Amino acid sequence: MRKGKLLTRITVVLGVLSLVCLVGYYLALHDIFQDYVSPKALQEQAKLAPDTLPSWITCSLEWRVVGIGFWLMLAFHIVFLASVVWHAKRGNEGIPNQAHEMES
């Protein structure tokens, strides 16, 4: 197997694993927020009245950054993997190898 093909396959495998990890991170953060640090969860744990928690505890900007960042990285991963696969298929469709032609 050519080094280029091996590198392409490794890149695709790592790209897919990275995409799975990215989705896992997002789901884990979502779960942590819902079960541990949401205002509702904190009120239930501390047995506080609904209006006793400060408004900054919602971390709305931080969670917005996590959400937007997830969608941007997801789009990047999908385009990157599609590009690698497209280039790999294009390389197998008879495009001349310049190094091989120079030897002839």
FENTA-V361499 format. One line per field, one symbol per residue. psi: psi as a letter, one per 30 degrees, with the letter a starting at -180 (. if undefined). Layout:
psi: ???
This chain:
psi: kleeeeeeeeeeeeeeeeeeeeeeeeeeeeeeeefegleeeeeeefhllegfklffffheeeeeeeeeeeeeeeeeeeeeeeeeeeeeeeffggkkjeeeeff.
